[in-house]
Amino acid sequence: MKIAIIGAGNLGLSIAKGLITNNTITSLYLTKRNTQSIEDWKEYGNVHITSDNQEAVKNSDILIFAVQPSHFENILSDIKGLLTEKHVLISTITGFKIERMEKVIGNDNYIIRSMPNTAISVGKSMTCLCSNEKGKSRLQLAEAIFNTLGTSIVIEEEHMQAATVICASGIAFWMRLIRATTQGGVQLGFDAHEAMKMSMQTALGAACLLIETNSHPEQEIDKVTTPKGCTIEGLNEMEHQGLSSSLIKGIVASFEKINKISKT
């Protein structure tokens, strides 16, 4: 695939790393206003560095945009005259709706919105995708790209802000839970390094168990909670202190905040 990443910042380079590692590209253009910091990417085969977005568009079929929202509209205006039937546009830009993109470049283009999270840098992103009407025929292509960088799911655009909370903000929520578990381990007598390793691997194991068995969390909880045992004692105390309700309230608060931001 001939891919251009317009905006080779942290997210753009994380995507590039995944594409290169998985041999997804036949050519890859990386664009940035100041290319000095990414010159070493030329060491990879078939990777081209440029500050000229138009050059990247002319030489690519799939355009992945990872720029600041305030710059995106001007970039679209700058390249719209170069867009052809071959181009698929994939935006990673939070809050920039498809309708707004179409106002700049028209609705006769393959437009896809993606919402990855920071785990994309290690090939474990949960990426949500949606598209305009024409872009529906290219959603499988977008899934193929992002499945090399983790897992993807197609949703309706109206749910993209909620997905941002669950998947992108969700990384921070899970990190906080791992940190709290680590702190508990330290209080029980482990050093911080030991407690962190146990917390991280246990969290990973819990997620993998659900993914690979396709079971419900409560089914797996039942397997480790024995009558009058220590697990149910701990779970009940956490619920008495508001664990589940606090998480839900936090998710809802983040969703309300992102809705306010999108209206400003």
C-alpha angles and dihedrals in degrees: 000000000000103000134177123196107204104204113028098203125127096301095039092051092046089056090046091052091053094047092050095044091052095044090238096144137073088185133000128198119197117194130196133154090237107033098182094097093054101041091108090066087077086078088076115084117261094006116134126193122207143151089212111094091187091058090052092049093049092054100042140066101198118051117196113191118206102162135124113283091238090060099042100083093052091048091052091049090050095054103032093097090058097052116114138174090275095062124099114190117208117185122198092181116126116233097005103124127213091241089059091051091049091053088062103038103017131248095271092088133088101254124180130175119209130189111196126170132226092268085078086088089069097036095258104104122142099218124190119205137194135162148193118260095272092043093061089085090059099045092098088056091052090047090052091053097047094041086066086058098046127293131329137199131190115230138165115275091239087069097050094099091050088048089053089059096045097042110022101031086032090072088065092046092054091044089056091051091051090049091050091049089050091052089051090052091052090052088053091056108271121124116248095257093052093045092048093051092049092047095048095046093045091052090048091049093050092052093045091049092056093043096048098041096036088220131144120260091241091056090057092043089055089057093061101036112087124184111281088356131145096253096058089043090056095043093050092050090050091051091047087055091050104257099153096035091049092052092049092047090050092051091049092047091053090049092051090049095051089050090054092048092051090055096053 
